[in-house]
Amino acid sequence: MEKIFILFKLGLKYLYRYRRRYSFLLAALIFCFAVVTFITSTKDSMYDNVYYSAQSHYAGDVIAVGYNAEVISSHRYNMSSEEISIILEAANDSNLNPKHITFRTMFYNTGIVFFNGNYVVQRYVIGCDWDNEEYLFSKMDFVSPISHPIGDDGIILSAPVANELGARVGDSIILEIENILDQKNTGQFIVKGIVQDTTLFGYYKVYISRLSLNRLLLFNDDDCSIIGFFLNNRSAAEKNRVRLNEVLSDRIQTGPLVYNREDMMYERNTPWSGTRVFLYTLPVYLSEVSDLMEAMNIITYFLYGIMLIIIFVSAAVTYRLILHERTKEMGVMRSIGFFGGDLRIVLWTEVTILGIISFFGGFLISTIFSAIASNFSFSWFPSFEIFLKDGRLSALYLPNTIIINIVLTLLILASAVIYPSLRASTKRLPSLLAGEPL
């Protein structure tokens, strides 16, 4: 153990001695690791932002949607209290074990908000249970602190809609929708919050209480449109959806499992009678976005590969030059009693410490890259806001991703230096002392 410690100190000493020779390799490692970390952390952040936006919008990782094909399209999203109980029992029997369950009533396309002579048509009118979804609203970016309690007379607007209307927190506005009798129904609400959300999920969307929306639509008070299950492990959402569907299909009319938005729309337009429950995961809703993310992944992997190639070439060329200059030195070390294995430990210690330094330096540089990128505007890219956090491009440093980056970089670095170091440490002593090329 003492010998290992001595060899480690010797490797550290030689690294400092040949710091100028290693400077190019260190610079290449820092830059490449910084680029790799910047690319992967930005991609992870973009995906996480999309997932959170979608999770907040669709209210779950596994979503049960009640769809009644026998009524006009604006009111097809409806489940009775009996159907809700069946779904909850099936979730319990299938061991779904969600960490949270949400209940929402949805109204699409024709909701209109009026204020001070202005009006804006809303894509989504969402009836939610305020207390039950408090943890979702706590993550939203409000223009000003939300006014509590929200109550059944409260409404939450998006900032673009509030600006278009000229409405502020505390103002009284009118919401108009069409009920199940195809009659216009209106309610008066007080603005309790304004969400800074310009994404395609939140731009034309308002929140009111589920009870208020049910009564405006003439649904029963306990009805809802969707039940969202938030899971402890979102990566297991598809597995849980399949298991829940197997249990639920024996108790209620269910739709087939689909895996993209196109199939989802096709199945919804297939004739049936009564209410049918469809189970979705977020990738079904986000299939088009997922295609874009896959394209971005290809670009990411391409750049990732280029950076790893640069690391390999830089390490291979620089390391061979350094070993060539140190041939006589290694011969002297062998002649005074160092074995080939001792030389390899010294050489690998140098490279390992160099790699560790480059990881810290590369991580620091990547944070600078991220800070610079966060100041760029992407308003020219339609709907790109769903990839942003608070309107800015951000970085998410996931431990697993960082570990993978470090391991791959070390593997590439090792593959570039192991063979030259093995060859140098096993070369005949006379050849080393003579300074013969490796």
LOFIBA-850192 format. One record per residue: z, y, x of N, C-alpha, C in turn. Coordinates in pm, whole numbers, padded with zeros to 5 digits, always signed. Each point is the difference from the previous one (the first is absolute). Example, Ala and Ser with C-alpha at 12.3 -4.5 7.8 and 13.67 -1.06 7.14 Angstrom:
+00780-00569+01319+00000+00119-00089+00000+00120+00090/-00072+00105-00035+00006+00119+00082+00073+00109-00077/
***
This chain:
+00000-00120+00084+00000+00120-00084+00000+00126+00088/+00074-00008+00109+00005+00114+00092-00136+00024+00063/-00072-00110+00027-00132+00013+00060-00097+00066-00097/+00010-00038-00127-00086+00061-00102+00024+00149-00008/+00127+00039+00006+00036+00141-00006-00057+00075+00121/+00006-00063+00117-00054+00063+00122-00151+00017-00013/-00068-00104-00051-00145+00007-00017-00038+00106-00102/+00083+00013-00106-00025+00104-00100+00010+00138+00063/+00105+00022+00080+00016+00129+00066-00116+00026+00096/-00046-00105+00065-00112+00014+00093-00127+00039-00075/-00020-00062-00118-00116+00036-00082+00005+00144-00045/+00120+00045-00038+00017+00140-00041-00028+00093+00117/+00045-00039+00118-00022+00082+00120-00148+00011+00033/-00071-00114-00008-00143+00002+00031-00079+00077-00106/+00044-00007-00123-00067+00078-00104+00010+00148+00030/+00117+00044+00045+00016+00141+00034-00084+00035+00124/-00005-00092+00095-00076+00026+00123-00149+00016-00030/-00049-00084-00088-00144+00003-00029-00029+00073-00132/+00085+00095-00032-00014+00071-00128-00134+00072-00012/-00051+00051+00111-00129+00067-00007-00112-00097-00030/+00010-00120+00058-00102-00102-00026+00007-00048-00146/+00123-00003-00054+00018-00046-00138-00023+00111-00103/-00015+00123+00045-00006+00113-00094-00118-00012-00097/-00116-00044+00049-00115-00013-00090+00026-00106-00106/+00053-00115+00043+00030-00106-00096+00106+00045-00099/+00102+00072+00047+00104+00049-00090-00059+00097-00102/-00087+00091+00046-00062+00095-00092-00085-00072-00105/-00075-00102+00044-00083-00076-00094+00086-00074-00102/+00110-00059+00048+00089-00074-00090+00064+00094-00102/+00048+00115+00047+00065+00096-00091-00098+00048-00105/-00119+00038+00043-00099+00052-00094-00042-00107-00101/-00031-00119+00049-00046-00106-00090+00110-00043-00097/+00122-00013+00049+00110-00038-00090+00026+00111-00101/-00014+00126+00043+00018+00112-00093-00105-00005-00111/-00125-00026+00037-00107-00006-00100+00022-00117-00094/+00034-00117+00057+00025-00119-00082+00115+00026-00098/+00109+00058+00049+00116+00028-00085-00034+00103-00106/-00074+00103+00038-00041+00103-00096-00087-00060-00111/-00096-00083+00037-00091-00059-00098+00077-00090-00097/+00082-00090+00055+00069-00097-00086+00106+00067-00085/+00074+00097+00057+00105+00067-00079-00060+00085-00110/-00115+00062+00027-00067+00080-00103-00053-00090-00111/-00059-00112+00038-00051-00094-00100+00113-00055-00085/+00112-00037+00063+00115-00051-00076+00053+00106-00095/+00004+00124+00046+00049+00108-00085-00093+00022-00119/-00130-00002+00024-00097+00021-00108+00013-00109-00105/+00012-00124+00046+00014-00111-00094+00131+00011-00077/+00107+00036+00070+00130+00013-00066-00002+00113-00103/-00066+00111+00033-00008+00112-00095-00080-00039-00124/-00110-00072+00022-00079-00047-00114+00082-00094-00086/+00071-00092+00066+00077-00099-00075+00112+00067-00078/+00069+00096+00065+00108+00068-00071-00053+00079-00119/-00112+00071+00020-00059+00078-00110-00037-00092-00116/-00061-00114+00033-00039-00094-00104+00121-00066-00063/+00099-00033+00081+00122-00063-00051+00072+00093-00096/+00004+00128+00034+00064+00098-00086-00080+00021-00128/-00133-00001+00013-00086+00024-00116+00001-00118-00097/-00016-00121+00056-00006-00119-00085+00137-00062-00024/+00102+00052+00066+00141-00035-00025+00031-00146+00028/-00040-00050+00118+00039-00134+00036-00088-00063+00106/+00041-00117+00048-00081-00081+00090-00076-00106-00079/+00065-00054-00102-00064-00087-00099+00013+00069-00134/-00113+00020-00068+00001+00080-00122-00052-00083-00117/+00079-00007-00107-00041-00066-00123-00049+00107-00098/-00125-00011-00044-00060+00099-00089-00033-00065-00133/+00054+00057-00109-00034-00048-00133-00123+00072-00051/-00099-00076-00046-00128+00059-00038-00043-00056-00135/-00005+00089-00099-00037-00039-00136-00146+00041-00025/-00087-00095-00013-00144+00027-00013-00040+00040-00140/+00092-00002-00095-00037+00024-00139+00024+00144-00045/+00044+00088+00091+00023+00139-00036-00087+00088+00089/-00005+00130-00029-00084+00089+00078+00049+00005+00144/-00091+00026+00091+00027-00020+00142+00120+00079+00051/+00026+00118-00053+00110+00082+00050+00137-00062-00027/+00005-00097-00094+00129-00058-00040+00006-00150+00024/-00088-00050+00082-00004-00144+00023+00114-00047+00090/+00058+00090+00075+00106-00038+00092+00133+00002-00074/+00039-00117-00053+00121-00005-00081+00056-00140-00006/+00134-00009+00013+00070-00127-00017+00123+00025-00086/+00028-00093-00089+00118+00010-00086+00123-00047+00075/+00116+00026-00059+00126-00042+00062+00006-00152+00015/-00062-00073-00093-00001-00147+00009-00082-00044+00120/-00115+00060+00020-00085-00036+00114+00067+00041+00131/+00071+00111-00001+00073+00044+00120+00106-00104+00038/+00071-00050-00101+00104-00101+00025-00059-00126+00060/-00116-00041-00052-00065-00122+00052-00037+00018+00147/-00053+00115+00036-00040+00026+00138+00123+00001+00092/+00108+00063-00045+00120+00005+00082+00061-00139+00019/-00002-00081-00105+00050-00137+00011-00086-00081+00097/-00131+00018-00008-00090-00071+00091+00023+00043+00144/+00025+00130+00022+00028+00049+00134+00127-00063+00055/+00099-00015-00086+00126-00062+00042-00020-00148+00030/-00076-00070-00085-00022-00143+00018-00090-00031+00119/-00083+00097+00039-00088-00022+00115+00063+00047+00131/+00128+00039-00008+00075+00044+00119-00068+00118+00070/-00046+00093-00079-00065+00118+00057+00100+00085+00078/+00121+00010-00050+00109+00072+00066-00041+00141+00046/-00047+00083-00092-00040+00136+00039+00123+00085+00031/-00018+00095+00090+00111+00091+00029+00007+00112-00103/-00110+00018-00076-00001+00104-00102-00110-00031-00101/+00025+00036-00126-00097-00021-00108-00019+00133-00072/-00123+00038-00022-00031+00123-00072-00075-00030-00128/+00019+00085-00099-00069-00011-00129-00068+00134-00028/-00129-00003-00023-00073+00123-00026-00094-00016-00119/-00016+00109-00072-00104+00009-00102-00109+00092+00056/-00126-00045-00013-00111+00074+00060-00096+00049-00108/-00049+00121+00020-00103+00056-00087-00106+00062+00091/-00127-00035-00023-00106+00037+00092-00101+00098-00060/-00054+00082+00086-00125+00076-00020+00008+00125-00087/+00070-00001-00112-00015+00111-00095+00129+00078-00023/+00099-00013+00088+00118+00085-00013-00032+00141+00046/+00049+00099-00072-00028+00140+00032+00131+00078+00003/+00020+00079+00107+00117+00087+00006-00045+00145-00021/+00075+00073-00084-00032+00139-00032+00114+00089+00047/-00037+00116+00055+00101+00100+00036-00066+00138+00010/+00055+00094-00074-00039+00140+00012-00152+00020-00015/-00058-00072-00096-00142+00014-00027-00090-00083+00089/+00056-00071+00097-00078-00087+00088+00027-00147-00034/-00093-00086+00037+00021-00143-00022-00067-00078+00112/+00054-00120+00025-00057-00091+00100+00006-00141-00056/-00113-00070+00003-00006-00139-00045+00060-00089+00109/+00085-00093-00041+00069-00088+00094-00061-00140+00001/-00014-00053+00122-00052-00137+00012+00108-00101-00039/+00124+00029+00032+00109-00092-00030+00116+00075-00064/+00050-00054-00109+00128+00042-00055+00091-00122+00011/+00108+00013+00077+00086-00114+00031+00136+00020-00065/+00038-00096-00080+00134-00001-00059+00090-00090+00082/+00104+00056+00059+00086-00078+00088+00147+00017-00038/+00081-00086+00053+00145+00009-00018+00057+00077+00120/+00043+00123-00022+00038+00087+00111+00105-00063+00091/+00108-00048-00057+00108-00055+00082-00045-00125+00075/-00081-00082-00065-00045-00124+00061-00097+00024+00116/-00068+00113-00003-00098+00029+00104+00043+00114+00091/+00128+00029-00001+00049+00111+00081-00033-00018+00148/+00004-00124+00047-00026-00025+00142-00146+00028+00035/-00091-00014-00097-00140+00035+00025-00017+00151+00005/+00062+00069-00094-00013+00146-00002+00070+00064+00119/+00102-00066+00053+00071+00055+00115-00087+00003+00124/-00107-00081+00003-00090-00003+00115-00116+00097-00015/-00015+00058-00117-00112+00091-00023+00027+00137+00060/-00108+00069+00032+00010+00133+00059-00010+00105-00111/+00115+00052-00042+00003+00099-00106-00012+00141+00057/-00074+00084-00070-00016+00140+00042+00135+00070+00002/+00083-00028-00099+00136+00053-00006+00090-00112-00049/+00130+00008+00025+00091-00107-00044-00017-00032-00148/+00001-00130-00032-00019-00043-00137+00122+00041-00084/-00026+00037-00125+00105+00047-00090+00060-00119-00075/+00126-00029+00027+00069-00112-00065+00093+00052-00110/+00025-00082-00106-00073-00124-00030-00138+00031-00056/-00093-00093+00020-00136+00025-00047-00006-00017-00152/+00056-00110-00050+00010-00019-00146-00132-00032-00067/+00008-00021-00130-00120-00035-00078-00089+00120-00028/+00048+00120+00029-00083+00119-00020-00055+00053+00131/+00016-00075+00110-00047+00044+00131-00137-00055+00034/-00071+00071+00086-00131-00043+00046-00014+00038+00147/-00069-00083+00076-00028+00027+00141-00150+00013+00018/-00043+00108+00062-00142+00028+00023-00032-00014+00148/-00130-00012+00030-00044+00009+00139-00021+00147+00033/+00013+00034+00128-00012+00140+00043-00136+00061-00033/-00113-00072+00021-00129+00060-00034-00012+00035-00149/+00052-00089-00087-00007+00027-00144+00092+00116-00037/+00120+00002+00058+00093+00110-00027-00061+00133+00043/-00067+00002+00114-00064+00124+00047-00114+00042-00092/-00075-00099-00047-00112+00030-00090+00050+00056-00133/+00113-00053-00046+00058+00049-00126+00078+00129+00020/+00049+00022+00121+00090+00113+00024+00142-00030-00042/+00035-00130-00005+00132-00042-00047+00096-00017+00116/+00129+00025-00027+00106-00019+00098+00112-00082-00061/+00092-00046+00086+00115-00075-00050+00078+00085-00100/+00031-00061-00114+00071+00071-00105-00088+00049-00112/-00133+00003+00023-00092+00042-00105-00015-00108-00106/-00032+00042-00121-00022-00093-00111-00150-00017-00020/-00047-00126+00003-00142-00027-00018-00020-00099-00114/-00124-00014-00043-00033-00092-00110-00090-00111+00055/+00034-00123-00036-00080-00116+00036-00064-00056-00126/-00132-00018+00005-00073-00054-00114-00063-00135+00037/+00022-00099-00086-00063-00131+00016-00048-00049-00136/-00071-00112+00001-00044-00064-00124+00086-00124-00023/+00057-00012-00121+00085-00115-00029-00083-00120-00044/+00067-00108-00037-00071-00124-00034-00079+00012-00131/+00025+00106-00077-00078+00024-00122-00120+00090+00028/-00026+00024+00130-00109+00086+00045+00019+00143-00048/+00125+00040-00012+00034+00137-00039+00059+00074+00120/-00024+00129+00008+00057+00078+00109+00148+00025-00028/+00078-00023+00103+00145+00019-00011+00045+00085+00118/+00091+00090-00024+00044+00089+00107+00152-00002+00014/+00043+00030+00119+00143+00013+00028+00024+00117+00093/+00113+00062-00015+00035+00113+00085+00099-00046+00106/-00031+00033+00126+00081-00048+00112+00031+00115+00095/+00109-00016+00073+00041+00098+00100-00032-00054+00139/-00065+00080+00082-00036-00042+00135+00128-00015+00082/+00030-00124+00041+00122-00027+00077-00030-00024+00149/-00126-00017+00033-00035-00023+00140-00149+00014+00021/-00040+00042+00122-00141+00013+00038-00018-00075+00132/-00086-00102-00003-00020-00087+00116-00118+00048+00082/+00021+00011+00130-00107+00040+00091-00084-00123+00029/-00093-00029-00089-00082-00121+00011-00145+00033-00034/-00086+00000+00102-00141+00029-00022-00087-00124+00016/+00063-00118+00004-00076-00123+00017-00066-00039-00132/-00092-00097+00008-00065-00046-00122+00097-00068-00094/+00118-00043+00053+00101-00062-00085+00080+00104-00078/+00016+00118+00055+00096+00092-00060-00052+00134-00047/-00127+00028+00023-00052+00134-00030+00010+00032-00149/-00060-00083-00084+00002+00022-00145+00091-00103-00066/+00129+00016+00025+00098-00096-00051+00126+00074-00039/+00056-00034-00115+00129+00056-00042+00095-00113-00034/+00128+00027+00018+00106-00095-00034+00084+00058-00114/+00025-00082-00101+00100+00031-00101+00082-00126-00022/+00101+00006-00085+00082-00119-00022-00079-00103-00081/+00031-00127+00023-00069-00108-00071+00025+00010-00150/+00122+00035-00039+00032+00012-00141-00085+00109-00066/-00015+00113+00067-00078+00110-00056-00147-00040-00016/-00055-00065+00102-00141-00039-00010-00020-00108-00106/+00093-00096-00009-00011-00103-00104-00003+00064-00140/+00084+00099-00021+00005+00063-00132-00123+00086-00027/-00054+00063+00103-00124+00076-00019-00116-00093-00035/+00000-00118+00060-00108-00096-00024+00023-00082-00127/+00120+00010-00058+00042-00079-00115+00021-00147+00037/+00034-00025+00127+00044-00132+00041+00147-00015-00040/+00050-00123+00006+00143-00022-00016+00074+00055+00121/+00125+00038-00020+00077+00064+00107+00012-00087+00125/+00008-00132-00017+00021-00090+00114-00129-00051+00062/-00115+00042-00052-00128-00046+00054-00025+00055+00140/-00087-00065+00072-00048+00053+00127-00140-00052+00026/-00066+00056+00099-00136-00042+00036-00001-00093+00120/+00087+00029+00096+00004-00081+00122+00144-00027+00039/+00017-00113+00069+00128-00033+00063-00029-00018+00148/+00065+00080+00083-00024-00007+00143+00116-00066+00072/-00032-00095+00086+00101-00071+00078-00011+00044+00147/+00105+00063+00050+00006+00037+00141+00067-00114+00076/-00069-00052+00101+00048-00117+00071+00067+00038+00132/+00089-00086+00047+00063+00022+00130-00099-00016+00114/-00097-00088-00021-00104-00024+00101-00135+00021-00066/-00057+00118+00020-00125+00031-00069-00116-00084+00050/+00009-00056+00121-00108-00084+00050-00010-00131-00077/+00106-00035-00074-00001-00123-00080-00039+00027-00145/-00058+00117-00028-00032+00038-00138-00099-00097-00064/-00104-00038+00073-00101-00089-00057+00058-00138-00031/+00080-00050+00089+00065-00130-00023+00089+00005-00123/+00074+00109-00016+00086+00015-00116-00079+00019-00129/-00112+00069+00009-00084+00018-00118-00051-00135-00051/-00046-00084+00091-00052-00132-00039+00109-00083-00066/+00120+00002+00058+00110-00078-00056+00042+00052-00137/+00006+00132-00015+00035+00058-00129-00105-00031-00104/-00126+00003+00038-00108-00029-00095+00007-00144-00050/+00037-00093+00089+00010-00140-00040+00107-00019-00107/+00112+00069+00016+00108-00011-00098-00035+00076-00127/-00054+00120+00013-00026+00087-00115-00112-00052-00088/-00101-00064+00059-00117-00044-00077+00035-00106-00105/+00113-00068+00017+00043-00100-00099+00075+00063-00117/+00031+00130+00007+00083+00063-00100-00068+00114-00075/-00106+00053+00057-00065+00115-00060-00146+00001+00044/-00083+00070-00073-00142+00007+00035-00017+00088+00126/-00056-00058+00104-00017+00072+00126-00147+00005+00039/-00035+00100+00078-00134+00010+00055-00008-00075+00131/-00121-00033+00044-00016-00070+00128+00038+00090+00117/+00039-00061+00110+00031+00077+00120-00129+00055+00061/-00001+00126+00027-00117+00063+00062+00043+00063+00132/-00100+00031+00084+00033+00044+00135-00067+00130+00041/-00073+00061-00092-00058+00131+00028-00021+00074-00131/-00026+00129+00010-00010+00084-00120-00120-00038-00086/-00109-00040+00061-00119-00038-00077+00029-00118-00092/+00064-00103+00054+00036-00116-00082+00104+00037-00105/+00090+00091+00035+00102+00044-00094-00066+00065-00123/-00095+00089+00022-00067+00067-00111-00083-00099-00082/-00061-00096+00066-00079-00101-00072+00088-00082-00093/+00114-00046+00051+00089-00082-00082+00060+00080-00115/+00028+00128+00022+00055+00081-00107-00100+00023-00113/-00127-00005+00033-00103+00021-00101-00043-00129-00068/+00059-00112+00042-00028-00128-00064+00074-00009-00134/-00068-00036-00109+00066+00000-00133+00114-00103-00009/+00105+00039-00066+00110-00090-00038+00075+00065-00115/+00095-00071-00055+00077+00054-00112+00146+00018+00042/+00064+00102-00057+00140+00025+00029+00022+00066+00135/+00121-00014+00049+00039+00060+00128-00008-00103+00112/-00057+00043+00107-00016-00085+00118+00071+00067+00117/+00072-00078+00079+00072+00054+00115-00076-00035+00128/-00030+00103+00076-00065-00017+00129+00102+00026+00111/-00006-00080+00104+00086+00020+00117-00085+00049+00116/+00042+00110+00058-00074+00059+00111+00092+00022+00119/-00060+00007+00117+00067+00053+00119-00077+00125+00042/+00058+00079+00087-00063+00127+00037-00138-00016+00063/-00025-00106+00082-00135-00014+00055-00109-00013-00107/+00036-00047-00119-00099-00008-00109-00042+00141-00039/+00097+00089-00019-00030+00139-00036-00069+00073+00115/+00036-00038+00121-00047+00074+00118-00114-00069+00072/-00077-00080-00071-00104-00078+00067-00102+00089+00072/-00038+00115-00063-00093+00089+00067+00064+00064+00122/+00128+00039-00015+00071+00057+00114+00018-00105+00109/+00023-00124-00042+00017-00108+00097-00128-00021+00080/-00116+00016-00065-00127-00010+00072-00011+00109+00105/+00044+00121-00036-00001+00110+00096+00095-00028+00115/+00118-00055-00032+00096-00033+00104-00053-00109+00092/-00075-00095-00056-00059-00105+00083-00102+00059+00096/-00080+00096-00050-00095+00067+00089+00074+00075+00111/+00112+00063-00036+00080+00069+00101+00061-00100+00098/+00036-00118-00050+00054-00103+00088-00102-00043+00105/-00125-00011-00043-00107-00038+00095-00011+00103+00111/+00002+00128-00040-00005+00107+00100+00123-00006+00091/+00117-00026-00063+00124-00009+00077-00006-00112+00102/-00045-00118-00043-00008-00114+00091-00102+00025+00111/-00108+00070-00034-00102+00032+00101+00060+00089+00109/+00067+00108-00043+00063+00090+00096+00112-00071+00077/+00073-00084-00072+00107-00078+00062-00057-00086+00112/-00110-00067-00030-00064-00086+00100-00048+00078+00121/-00057+00120-00025-00047+00082+00111+00115+00039+00091/+00113+00039-00060+00116+00040+00080+00051-00118+00084/+00002-00119-00058+00047-00117+00075-00095-00034+00114/-00130+00018-00024-00099-00024+00107+00021+00099+00113/+00024+00127-00036+00025+00102+00103+00124-00037+00082/+00104-00047-00068+00121-00041+00071-00031-00114+00097/-00076-00098-00048-00032-00117+00084-00081+00042+00122/-00106+00078-00021-00086+00040+00111+00077+00087+00099/+00077+00096-00052+00077+00089+00088+00100-00080+00083/+00069-00092-00066+00101-00080+00071-00065-00090+00103/-00110-00065-00037-00065-00094+00092-00052+00071+00125/-00070+00111-00020-00058+00073+00114+00109+00061+00087/+00093+00072-00063+00105+00068+00077+00089-00100+00074/+00034-00107-00065+00092-00096+00060-00064-00071+00119/-00127-00032-00011-00068-00063+00114-00003+00093+00121/-00026+00129-00025-00002+00097+00110+00138+00011+00065/+00104+00004-00083+00137+00011+00053+00036-00124+00082/-00033-00119-00050+00032-00122+00073-00078-00008+00131/-00125+00047-00004-00081-00003+00122+00063+00086+00109/+00053+00117-00036+00065+00088+00096+00132-00059+00052/+00059-00089-00078+00132-00052+00036-00006-00142+00059/-00118-00045+00038-00015-00137+00050+00087-00025+00123/-00007+00090+00100+00079-00019+00122+00150+00009-00030/+00035+00089-00092+00141+00014-00037+00054-00130-00059/-00079-00063-00088+00043-00127-00059+00005-00110+00106/-00089+00008+00101+00006-00096+00110+00129+00012+00078/+00042+00125+00024+00125+00022+00072+00118-00054-00082/-00002+00023-00131+00107-00050-00086+00007-00152+00004/-00117-00063+00001-00002-00147+00008+00055-00047+00134/-00032+00072+00104+00040-00044+00135+00149+00015+00024/+00068+00087-00076+00145+00017+00020+00081-00081-00100/-00069-00088-00074+00076-00094-00082-00021+00007-00149/-00082+00090-00050-00028+00006-00143-00100-00109-00038/+00026-00066-00108-00093-00102-00050-00103+00064-00092/-00103-00080-00033-00103+00051-00091+00057+00039-00136/+00097-00081-00048+00062+00032-00128+00077+00131+00005/+00062+00029+00117+00072+00127+00016-00096+00118-00008/-00115-00016+00064-00100+00107-00004-00046+00025-00144/-00019-00108-00073-00047+00015-00139+00104+00073-00085/+00128-00031+00021+00104+00070-00076-00002+00150+00030/-00016+00034+00129-00005+00141+00038-00120+00069-00065/-00116-00065+00009-00123+00060-00054+00008+00013-00153/+00051-00102-00065+00009+00005-00147+00107+00099-00047/+00104+00017+00082+00101+00101-00033-00061+00139+00000/-00083+00027+00099-00067+00130+00006-00081+00027-00126/-00079-00100-00039-00088+00018-00116+00081+00009-00129/+00106-00080-00011+00082+00002-00121+00067+00136-00019/+00058+00052+00108+00064+00131-00009-00104+00108-00031/-00118-00013+00061-00109+00095-00030-00036-00005-00148/-00005-00123-00055-00031-00014-00142+00106+00063-00088/+00128-00021+00034+00109+00057-00080-00006+00153+00001/-00026+00056+00119-00012+00146+00009-00115+00049-00088/-00111-00074+00004-00117+00041-00079+00027-00008-00149/+00084-00095-00043+00032-00011-00143+00076+00124-00048/+00099+00041+00078+00075+00119-00038-00089+00125+00002/-00079+00011+00107-00090+00115+00010-00105-00001-00109/-00057-00118-00029-00102-00011-00104+00055+00031-00137/+00123-00045-00027+00062+00029-00130+00021+00149-00016/+00045+00065+00108+00021+00144-00006-00132+00075-00025/-00104-00041+00071-00132+00064-00019-00052-00024-00141/+00025-00120-00054-00049-00030-00136+00067+00089-00104/+00129+00032+00022+00068+00091-00094-00062+00139+00007/-00045+00039+00118-00068+00130+00014-00134-00003-00073/-00075-00112+00016-00126-00016-00072+00023+00010-00151/+00107-00066-00047+00030-00001-00144+00035+00140-00049/+00076+00074+00082+00037+00137-00038-00122+00089-00009/-00094-00021+00092-00124+00079-00004-00083-00037-00123/-00014-00131-00024-00080-00046-00114+00058+00046-00133/+00132+00015-00007+00064+00040-00126-00036+00143-00040/-00052+00078+00095-00035+00139-00029-00144+00017-00049/-00078-00110+00003-00137+00008-00047-00005-00013-00151/-00091+00071-00062-00020-00008-00145-00108-00102-00031/+00027-00082-00101-00098-00100-00044-00047+00028-00143/+00006+00128-00036-00040+00038-00136-00148-00024-00024/-00078-00007+00108-00144-00024-00014-00030-00145-00039/+00101-00088+00015-00017-00142-00030+00052-00023-00141/-00086-00027-00098+00046-00016-00139+00103-00111-00015/+00110+00032-00067+00107-00096-00034+00071-00056+00123/-00019+00061+00117+00066-00049+00120+00151+00021-00005/+00047+00081-00098+00142+00032-00008+00088-00122-00019/-00057-00108-00057+00082-00119-00022+00043-00064+00131/-00070+00031+00111+00036-00055+00129+00101+00088+00075/+00029+00116-00055+00083+00098+00069+00143-00001-00052/+00090+00051+00081+00138+00017-00040+00031+00149-00003/+00036+00049-00118+00024+00143-00019-00120+00082+00044/-00120-00055-00024-00123+00071+00032-00039-00004+00147/+00072-00077+00082-00029-00006+00143-00020-00144+00046/-00086-00016+00099-00016-00130+00063+00124-00029+00082/+00060-00114-00022+00127-00031+00067-00010-00133+00074/+00104-00031+00075+00006-00126+00075+00120-00081-00047/-00018-00131-00005+00108-00091-00037+00013-00104+00110/+00110+00006+00072+00020-00090+00114+00079-00123-00046/-00073-00101-00041+00061-00124-00045+00037-00086+00122/+00121-00054+00004+00042-00081+00116-00097-00114+00031/-00045-00071-00104-00091-00112+00024-00129+00045+00066/-00054+00113-00047-00125+00051+00057+00020+00043+00145/+00109+00069+00028+00029+00044+00137+00016-00120+00093/+00071-00102-00048+00020-00120+00081-00134-00068+00029/-00086-00009-00101-00132-00061+00020-00080+00080+00103/+00004+00133-00010-00071+00084+00097+00051-00024+00142/+00132-00008+00015+00059-00022+00132-00038-00137+00054/+00010-00102-00084-00029-00137+00043-00147-00012+00040/-00091+00054-00081-00143-00008+00033-00031+00075+00129/+00061+00117+00017-00023+00076+00123+00051-00077+00122/+00118-00061-00012+00054-00079+00111-00087-00121+00030/-00051-00063-00106-00088-00117+00021-00128+00040+00073/-00059+00113-00043-00121+00047+00066+00029+00037+00145/+00113+00069+00020+00038+00039+00134+00026-00123+00087/+00067-00098-00057+00030-00123+00075-00128-00076+00035/-00093-00006-00096-00125-00073+00026-00081+00066+00111/+00021+00132+00020-00076+00072+00103+00065-00015+00138/+00131-00023+00006+00069+00001+00131+00048-00138+00045/+00011-00096-00089+00057-00129+00040-00088-00070+00103/-00130-00007-00027-00087-00072+00094-00002+00066+00138/-00021+00133+00011+00003+00062+00134+00134-00018+00070/+00111+00009-00074+00132-00016+00063+00021-00144+00045/-00046-00097-00079+00011-00141+00040-00083-00027+00125/-00118+00057+00002-00088-00022+00115+00058+00063+00126/+00057+00121-00016+00057+00067+00117+00124-00073+00051/+00084-00048-00092+00125-00064+00043-00020-00140+00055/-00112-00063-00025-00025-00135+00049-00099-00002+00117/-00048+00117+00041-00094+00007+00111+00068-00041+00130/-00075-00060+00089+00055-00045+00129+00054+00118+00078/+00113-00023+00067+00068+00107+00074-00091+00066+00103/-00075-00077+00083-00088+00067+00099-00102+00092-00066/-00050-00041-00116-00098+00083-00069+00062+00129-00050/+00125-00009-00046+00069+00120-00046+00025+00096+00116/+00049-00055+00111+00030+00085+00115-00126+00062+00058/-00112-00069-00015-00128+00051+00051-00059+00104-00093/+00059+00013-00121-00051+00099-00094-00130-00039-00066/-00024-00132-00011-00125-00046-00061+00001+00037-00152/-00118+00029-00053-00010+00034-00144+00050-00115-00085/+00057+00032-00116+00051-00103-00089-00114-00068-00074/
***
